[in-house]
């Protein structure tokens, strides 16, 4: 059976006649298309009905469920942690990239490219147990604020997307995060922020080793990246970990393109959702030229695939969970 794309023009719903499942979304075509899709796949009498076991929805995190500017929040954590580690042992700042990161010089680190980023992540994310690392992440989230919004980072989740996750679960979907962000990092806050438990989070993960030398065995984080959950890695990791092709996928950048493409290429009713950052007043406006969250293929090809392109400025009446 050919995949069914749901056109925003094909469904017009009487929104005012029933409880609104997405109150922070304006009454736009994007909202109508999402609700029409969910209604279609959850109606047992309809031809597009999908059993609850197959109602799998996957979402990117950075730029899709929470903000990602001026750089991914996990990398800000990495720089902060590196600075703390360097206070105890300055010798760890063995390269220009590490020295720049410890000084908070993000521009110099970014100019160093992929290798510089990996150096910073390796130095800041290894050398402790998973539990110790996650305790430090939790402390950082509790004590640090974003340099532009002055909000705690975990309050810069997008209220409309939190509502969408809740709405899908209420309608029998199982929701997953599939992100280029670190697996152990996201597991610290995702349950509280999104209602998504640790076992439903797929992400990039570093090398780990089992250590039974102490009374209580632990898993230690070691240098090196074991798997990067980005671009083509996303559908590969979904197939490997979940074992089913989702029927709904949400993202915001070309790093998510393969995940949405693979999701919507399957048989039966399917939906791709792209968050387009168009709101320079309440958030940031960026797409084709941005080094963070670059969006080209999704804008050019997504509409012809039936994807919902969410216009943040026009489709959302509220942005962050932590601010009106």
N, C-alpha and C positions, 0 to 999 in steps of 0.2 A: 504493500500500500504506500502510496506517495505521501511524504510528510505534509501535514496540513499547516499552513501559515495563517495566523489570525489577523486579519486586517482591522485597523482601528475604525475604518469606515463601515465595516460589516456588522458591528454591534453597537447599538446605542441603548444604554440601560437607564431606567428611571431611578437615578441615584437617590433622589430625595424620599422615595417611598419605603426605604428600609435602612437599617443601621449601617452606617458607613464603616467598612472595614479598614479604610485607608484615609483617616481624617486629615492627615498632614499633606495629602495630595490634592491639588486643585482638580476640579471637575473637567479634566482634559481628555483628549483622545488616548493618551498613554495609560491613564488610569482605567478608562473604559475597556481598553484592549486587554489589560492584565486581568481585570475582574471577569470579563467575558471568557477568557481562556480558562480561568479557574472554575467558573460555573460549568463550562462545557465538559471538562474532564472529571468533574465530581458529580455529575447528574447521571444516576444509574439508568435512567430511561433514554439517555441520549446516545447517539451513534459514536460519539467521541469519548465515552466514559473510559476512565483509566482506573484500575483497581488501586487501592491504597498502597499495596506493596510496590507498585511501579511509579508512584508519585515521588520521584526523587528531584530535588531542586538544589543546585549548587551555585555558590556565590563567591566571587573574589572578595577580598577584604579591603586592601589599600585603595582608596579612591572610589570604592563601591559601597562599603558598609561604614567606613569612617574616612576622614580626610587623609591626604597624603602630601600636602605641601607645607613647607618648601622642600621637604625631602621625606621619605618614608619614616614614620615615627620610630620604627625599630632601629633605624640607623642613628637617629638622635640619641636613643638609649645607648647604642654602641659607643658613640663618642663620649657620652657622659661617663659610662662605665670605664672606658679606657683611661680617662683622666683620673678617676679614682684609683685605678690599679697603678697608674704611673706615679702617684703620690707615694705609694708604698715601695715601688720598685721602678725608678726612672729608667733602668736599663732596658725595659721592654719597648721603649720608644726607639727602635733600632732603624727605622726608615723615615724618610721625609713625610710619607703619608701618615704614619702613626703619630709623628710629632704634630702635624697639622691637625689631625683629628682630636688629639688630646687638648689642643689649644682652641678647639671649636671652629677651626678654619675650614668650613665645609667646602668653599669654593676650590681651595687647593686640593682637597681630597677628590672632589669630582673631576678635576682636571687630570688626575692620575688614572682615570678610567677604571675598568673592571678589576685590574690587578690591585689597585689601591683600595678599592672597596672590600675585596676579599681579605687583604691584609688586616684591615680594621675589624672586620667580622671575626676572623680567626683569633685575633688577639683579645677581643672583648667577650667572645662567646665560648671560650674553652677554658679548661683548667679548673672546673668545679663540677659537682654533681648536678644532675638535672634539677633536683629539689632545691639546691642552693641557688642555682641560676634563676629559677622561677620565683624564689623568694625575693631576689634582688629586683626582678622585673616588677613584682607587685609593689615593692617599696618605691620604686621609681614612679610608677603610675600614681601612687598615693601622694607623692611629694612634689612632682614636677608639673609645670604648666607650659602650654604652648606659647612660643615667643610672640605670636601675632594676636591670637584670640584671648590669651590669658585663661583659657579653660584647661582643666585636666584633660589629658589626651583621651582617656576613655569616656569623656563626655562630648567628644567630637565625633561620636557615631552619628549617622544620619537618621533622624527620627522617621522619615518616610520609609526607609529601608528596614528599620526595626519593626515598623508596622507591617510591612510586607512579609517579613519572616514569620511574624506571629500569625498573620492571616493565613499564610500557606499551611502552617502547622495546624491551625484550627480546622482547615479543610482536608486534613489527612495526609499532608506532605511530610516528608522527612527532609530536613534542611541541613546542608553541609557547607562549610567554608572550604574553598579550594584556592589557595593564595600563594603567591611568591614569598610571602612573609614567613618567618621562622615558625616551625611547628611548636616548639616549646614556648616561644614568646606568646603566640596567640592563645595557647591553652590557658594562660593565666587569667585572661579577662573575658573570653568569648562566652562562657556560660552566663555570667552576670550581664554582660552587655547585650547579647543577642539571643540568649536562651539556647545556645548550641553547645552540647557537652563535648568534652575533650576527644572522645572517640569519633566524633563527626567533624573533625578538623584535619584537613590535608594541607601540608605546607612544605616549604623547603626545610631540609634537615641536614645537620652536620654529622660528622663522624662521632660515634659514641663507643665506649668500651665498658665492659662489665668488670667491676672491681669487688672482689669478695675478701680483700685483705683485712678489713675491719670486722667488727662484730655484726654489723648490718650491711649486707651487700648493697651496692649502689650502681647506678649507671652514670658514668662520667662523660662530660662533653669534651671531645678532643678536637684538635685543629683539623681543618679540611671540610669541604662540602660534599656530602654523600649524594644528595639529589636536589636539583633545582626545580621547584614546582612552578614553572612559568612557561608560557607559550605552548609548544607541543607537549611539554611535560605534564601539563594539566590533564588533558584527556587520558594520557598514559597512566597517570597516578589514579585517576578516577576508576579506570577499568581495573587496575591492579588492586585497589583498596576497596572500592564499593562493589565492583563486579556487575554494575548495571549502567546503561546509558541513561543519563537524566532526561527528564522531559522539559525541564526549565533550567536555564542558566543565566546568571547575571554577572556583568563585569563593567569595566569603564575604559579599558585601554586595549591596544593591540596585543598586549601580553595575554589578554583573555580571548582573543579572536578564535584560536583553535578550539577552546573549550565550548564557545557558543556555536561555532561551525559544526563541531562533532555532535553536540546535543541536538541541534535543530535539523541535522541531516537524517535522523532516524525516521522510522515509520510512525504513523499516527500523529496525533496532535502534539505540538512542541512549540516552545516559545523561548526566544532570546531577548534579554533586556540589557541595554547599554545605558549607563549613566553618563550623560554629556555635561561636563562642567562649564556652564555658561553664565554663572552668577558671580561677577566680579565684585558686587556690592556686599553680598552676604557670605561669600566664600572665595573662590578663585575661578577665573575663566581661562581655560587652556585646552588644547587638543593637539593639533598637527605639529606644532613646533616645540612642544614641551619635552624636556629631557625626563621629566617625571610624569607618568600617565599619558604618554604619547598616544593619540587616537587618530589614525588615518584610515586603515582598512575597514574598521567598523563603521565609520561614517560613509565611506564610499560604497561598501558592499552590503552592509547590514540591512538597509531598507528593502533591497531587492530580495533578501532572504526572509522578509517578514518580521524582522526584529523590531522591538519597541526601542526607540531612541528617546530616552528621557531627557527633556530640556529642564535642567535644574532650576533655572530662573523662572520658568513659566509653569512647570508641573508640580513644584513643591511650594507649599505655603510656609513651611518651616524647614530649617536645615538641620541644626544640631539638637541632640537630646538634651544638652546642657544649657541651651539658650533659646529664647523665643525668637 
